[in-house]
Amino acid sequence: MAFNVYHNPQDVQIGSSPITGVQSIVVSVRYDELHAAGDDDTHESVARYTTGRTSGAITLLDPTSADAVQGQTGTLSFTWKDVKGTADKTVSIADCSVGGYDATVARDAASRATLPFLAESAPVIS
């Protein structure tokens, strides 16, 4: 499994709906193993990795923002600064489906929401 964490992304949106107050976005791509054997095969006749499945989570400061976009589908896109902090990069993930969110409130009354997503395509960084 490969994953990236994008801190302080800007201009986050799913489809045409903006998502405000985003602290971070985690994107992971997982490849599952596929094994199969025919009748009376001593060894597997097929051993492959499946197509990568992209998933992740968006962490927001405000559950109200998460509530506004839960259940939506479309292209998830956002910009972030590269490691050197010199250039903006745009990340686009097509065919995303956003789930329901989990909200927490810390002892100091700071709220946070985690909004999971699944996608049918890998992230594209430009």
SETIVO-739109 format. One record per residue (C-alpha): residue number from 1; residue in three letters; x, y, z. Coordinates in nm, 3 decimals, always signed. Example, Ala and Ser with C-alpha at 12.3 -4.5 7.8 and 13.67 -1.06 7.14 Angstrom:
! SETIVO-739109
   num   residuo         X         Y         Z
     1       ALA    +1.230    -0.450    +0.780
     2       SER    +1.367    -0.106    +0.714
//
This chain:
! SETIVO-739109
   num   residuo         X         Y         Z
     1       MET    +0.000    +0.000    +0.000
     2       ALA    +0.126    +0.346    -0.088
     3       PHE    -0.005    +0.660    +0.073
     4       ASN    +0.048    +1.036    +0.076
     5       VAL    -0.048    +1.293    +0.337
     6       TYR    -0.122    +1.643    +0.212
     7       HIS    -0.116    +1.904    +0.490
     8       ASN    -0.298    +2.236    +0.458
     9       PRO    -0.445    +2.180    +0.111
    10       GLN    -0.616    +2.474    -0.057
    11       ASP    -0.913    +2.503    -0.296
    12       VAL    -1.051    +2.162    -0.197
    13       GLN    -1.364    +2.054    -0.378
    14       ILE    -1.562    +1.745    -0.469
    15       GLY    -1.730    +1.794    -0.805
    16       SER    -1.832    +2.160    -0.798
    17       SER    -1.885    +2.173    -0.419
    18       PRO    -1.612    +2.347    -0.218
    19       ILE    -1.494    +2.192    +0.110
    20       THR    -1.375    +2.452    +0.362
    21       GLY    -1.158    +2.420    +0.672
    22       VAL    -0.954    +2.124    +0.548
    23       GLN    -0.650    +2.042    +0.764
    24       SER    -0.519    +1.741    +0.574
    25       ILE    -0.600    +1.479    +0.314
    26       VAL    -0.465    +1.124    +0.324
    27       VAL    -0.469    +0.932    -0.005
    28       SER    -0.379    +0.564    -0.021
    29       VAL    -0.359    +0.322    -0.311
    30       ARG    -0.387    -0.044    -0.221
    31       TYR    -0.316    -0.346    -0.441
    32       ASP    -0.470    -0.676    -0.327
    33       GLU    -0.334    -1.017    -0.420
    34       LEU    -0.534    -1.248    -0.643
    35       HIS    -0.452    -1.621    -0.635
    36       ALA    -0.628    -1.900    -0.824
    37       ALA    -0.565    -2.259    -0.920
    38       GLY    -0.745    -2.497    -1.153
    39       ASP    -0.862    -2.850    -1.078
    40       ASP    -0.586    -3.057    -0.922
    41       ASP    -0.318    -2.793    -0.996
    42       THR    -0.013    -2.835    -0.778
    43       HIS    +0.072    -2.468    -0.810
    44       GLU    -0.138    -2.159    -0.858
    45       SER    -0.209    -2.094    -1.222
    46       VAL    -0.280    -1.726    -1.154
    47       ALA    -0.100    -1.499    -0.907
    48       ARG    -0.142    -1.128    -0.968
    49       TYR    -0.207    -0.800    -0.801
    50       THR    -0.545    -0.645    -0.861
    51       THR    -0.596    -0.298    -1.001
    52       GLY    -0.511    -0.035    -0.741
    53       ARG    -0.796    +0.088    -0.523
    54       THR    -0.773    +0.451    -0.415
    55       SER    -0.921    +0.559    -0.084
    56       GLY    -0.852    +0.809    +0.187
    57       ALA    -0.985    +1.061    +0.432
    58       ILE    -1.027    +1.436    +0.453
    59       THR    -0.978    +1.592    +0.797
    60       LEU    -1.171    +1.913    +0.857
    61       LEU    -1.195    +2.159    +1.144
    62       ASP    -1.570    +2.204    +1.109
    63       PRO    -1.824    +1.918    +1.098
    64       THR    -2.067    +2.154    +0.921
    65       SER    -1.841    +2.153    +0.614
    66       ALA    -1.830    +1.772    +0.620
    67       ASP    -2.208    +1.753    +0.651
    68       ALA    -2.250    +1.968    +0.340
    69       VAL    -2.058    +1.726    +0.112
    70       GLN    -2.115    +1.379    +0.263
    71       GLY    -2.255    +1.132    +0.012
    72       GLN    -2.145    +1.334    -0.292
    73       THR    -1.958    +1.199    -0.593
    74       GLY    -1.729    +1.360    -0.850
    75       THR    -1.368    +1.460    -0.894
    76       LEU    -1.185    +1.542    -0.572
    77       SER    -0.933    +1.817    -0.641
    78       PHE    -0.707    +2.040    -0.433
    79       THR    -0.380    +2.231    -0.444
    80       TRP    -0.086    +2.211    -0.204
    81       LYS    +0.271    +2.334    -0.181
    82       ASP    +0.543    +2.088    -0.274
    83       VAL    +0.813    +1.988    -0.025
    84       LYS    +1.028    +2.289    -0.111
    85       GLY    +0.728    +2.519    -0.064
    86       THR    +0.799    +2.689    -0.395
    87       ALA    +0.532    +2.561    -0.634
    88       ASP    +0.164    +2.481    -0.608
    89       LYS    +0.073    +2.130    -0.720
    90       THR    -0.277    +2.025    -0.815
    91       VAL    -0.406    +1.681    -0.718
    92       SER    -0.712    +1.540    -0.896
    93       ILE    -0.881    +1.209    -0.819
    94       ALA    -1.164    +1.121    -1.058
    95       ASP    -1.479    +0.929    -0.972
    96       CYS    -1.465    +0.983    -0.594
    97       SER    -1.747    +0.885    -0.365
    98       VAL    -1.756    +1.056    -0.026
    99       GLY    -1.900    +0.869    +0.273
   100       GLY    -2.051    +0.989    +0.597
   101       TYR    -1.828    +1.165    +0.846
   102       ASP    -1.709    +1.099    +1.201
   103       ALA    -1.700    +1.405    +1.427
   104       THR    -1.502    +1.449    +1.748
   105       VAL    -1.477    +1.725    +2.004
   106       ALA    -1.158    +1.760    +2.205
   107       ARG    -1.140    +1.856    +2.570
   108       ASP    -1.064    +2.216    +2.472
   109       ALA    -1.391    +2.216    +2.267
   110       ALA    -1.207    +2.209    +1.934
   111       SER    -1.405    +2.007    +1.684
   112       ARG    -1.280    +1.791    +1.400
   113       ALA    -1.445    +1.578    +1.133
   114       THR    -1.305    +1.294    +0.926
   115       LEU    -1.467    +1.239    +0.588
   116       PRO    -1.372    +0.910    +0.412
   117       PHE    -1.372    +0.864    +0.035
   118       LEU    -1.325    +0.590    -0.226
   119       ALA    -1.224    +0.641    -0.588
   120       GLU    -1.213    +0.443    -0.911
   121       SER    -0.893    +0.605    -1.034
   122       ALA    -0.545    +0.688    -0.910
   123       PRO    -0.446    +1.041    -0.810
   124       VAL    -0.306    +1.266    -1.083
   125       ILE    -0.058    +1.533    -0.972
   126       SER    +0.019    +1.823    -1.201
//
